[in-house]
Amino acid sequence: MSIVKVLGISGSPRAGGNSETLLAEALKGASSQGAEARMVELRTAEITHCQGCNSCFSDGECRIEDGMTSLYELLTEAEVIILSSPVYFSGLSSVMKQFIDRCQCLWARKVVLGRTVGAPGRKGALISVGGQSSPVFRNSISVARSFFNSIDVEYMGELTAPAVDSKGEVFDKPWLLREARELGETLAKRSEPAP
Ligand SMILES: Cc1cc2nc3c(=O)[nH]c(=O)nc-3n(C[C@H](O)[C@H](O)[C@H](O)COP(=O)(O)O)c2cc1C
């Protein structure tokens, strides 16, 4: 059986921050199941914003050459994609949103050109951390769902962590680390073929 490719996308501007720590745990969980797990840190990826030129409508390719160029292949090859983002003003970080907007060319492949994006049976999830006791997670979840749907990935759910604010605070809540690891383990397991 081939090795499951798991791609973690970190959308925090803060290196080693709380959401990235949980993502790293999820990837460790995936690796423990024999998956090939890889993290991309968007803050260092030098990605500019989608310019809405719609040229991807003709061939599904983005005309901008930057840090996204190599990511498109990783995104279409991955069988599991985990997004992680802090809550910023009740939504995703701008770093993560900018990345998602640049996936418009993958949306175009599916919706405009009627092509499939990646192999069937791909799975995705969101990890999100907020500093308030009751952060608004629903906006981030809604965008993550839309993103995964656009790239032919089934949304499997989210791990949300409220009341985690200063850098490293997530280590004070070991159950979150455990839940993240379990999320990665679960996502990395292949679905059993129907009998
Ligand atoms: C610009 C900015 C906006 C934020 N907005 C929210 C918010 O709306 N709700 C919330 O609960 N926390 C908010 N926070 C707190 C972060 O979500 C929190 O510090 C989180 O732990 C950061 O995750 P990270 O370490 O992965 O970057 C905000 C922080 C910043 C810097």
Ligand as a Chemical Component Dictionary entry (heavy atoms), coordinates in Angstrom:
data_LIG
# 
_chem_comp.id                   LIG 
_chem_comp.type                 NON-POLYMER 
_chem_comp.pdbx_formal_charge   0 
_chem_comp.three_letter_code    LIG 
# 
loop_
_chem_comp_atom.comp_id 
_chem_comp_atom.atom_id 
_chem_comp_atom.alt_atom_id 
_chem_comp_atom.type_symbol 
_chem_comp_atom.charge 
_chem_comp_atom.model_Cartn_x 
_chem_comp_atom.model_Cartn_y 
_chem_comp_atom.model_Cartn_z 
_chem_comp_atom.pdbx_ordinal 
LIG C1  C1  C 0 -4.221  40.733 15.018 1  
LIG C2  C2  C 0 -4.771  39.786 16.039 2  
LIG C3  C3  C 0 -6.146  39.580 16.096 3  
LIG C4  C4  C 0 -6.668  38.684 17.009 4  
LIG N1  N1  N 0 -8.028  38.486 17.034 5  
LIG C5  C5  C 0 -8.550  37.576 17.892 6  
LIG C6  C6  C 0 -9.963  37.335 17.903 7  
LIG O1  O1  O 0 -10.744 37.918 17.163 8  
LIG N2  N2  N 0 -10.448 36.414 18.776 9  
LIG C7  C7  C 0 -9.621  35.713 19.636 10 
LIG O2  O2  O 0 -10.099 34.873 20.388 11 
LIG N3  N3  N 0 -8.263  35.935 19.633 12 
LIG C8  C8  C 0 -7.725  36.838 18.798 13 
LIG N4  N4  N 0 -6.363  37.043 18.768 14 
LIG C9  C9  C 0 -5.492  36.234 19.644 15 
LIG C10 C10 C 0 -4.866  35.025 18.914 16 
LIG O3  O3  O 0 -5.856  34.239 18.292 17 
LIG C11 C11 C 0 -4.105  34.169 19.924 18 
LIG O4  O4  O 0 -3.029  34.918 20.459 19 
LIG C12 C12 C 0 -3.566  32.891 19.355 20 
LIG O5  O5  O 0 -3.033  32.078 20.392 21 
LIG C13 C13 C 0 -2.482  33.128 18.300 22 
LIG O6  O6  O 0 -2.137  31.902 17.713 23 
LIG P1  P1  P 0 -0.655  31.638 17.171 24 
LIG O7  O7  O 0 0.243   31.536 18.373 25 
LIG O8  O8  O 0 -0.787  30.342 16.464 26 
LIG O9  O9  O 0 -0.315  32.760 16.269 27 
LIG C14 C14 C 0 -5.810  37.968 17.888 28 
LIG C15 C15 C 0 -4.424  38.192 17.848 29 
LIG C16 C16 C 0 -3.911  39.109 16.928 30 
LIG C17 C17 C 0 -2.416  39.341 16.896 31 
# 
loop_
_chem_comp_bond.comp_id 
_chem_comp_bond.atom_id_1 
_chem_comp_bond.atom_id_2 
_chem_comp_bond.value_order 
_chem_comp_bond.pdbx_ordinal 
LIG C1  C2  SING 1  
LIG C2  C3  SING 2  
LIG C2  C16 DOUB 3  
LIG C3  C4  DOUB 4  
LIG C4  N1  SING 5  
LIG C4  C14 SING 6  
LIG N1  C5  DOUB 7  
LIG C5  C6  SING 8  
LIG C5  C8  SING 9  
LIG C6  O1  DOUB 10 
LIG C6  N2  SING 11 
LIG N2  C7  SING 12 
LIG C7  O2  DOUB 13 
LIG C7  N3  SING 14 
LIG N3  C8  DOUB 15 
LIG C8  N4  SING 16 
LIG N4  C9  SING 17 
LIG N4  C14 SING 18 
LIG C9  C10 SING 19 
LIG C10 O3  SING 20 
LIG C10 C11 SING 21 
LIG C11 O4  SING 22 
LIG C11 C12 SING 23 
LIG C12 O5  SING 24 
LIG C12 C13 SING 25 
LIG C13 O6  SING 26 
LIG O6  P1  SING 27 
LIG P1  O7  DOUB 28 
LIG P1  O8  SING 29 
LIG P1  O9  SING 30 
LIG C14 C15 DOUB 31 
LIG C15 C16 SING 32 
LIG C16 C17 SING 33 
# 
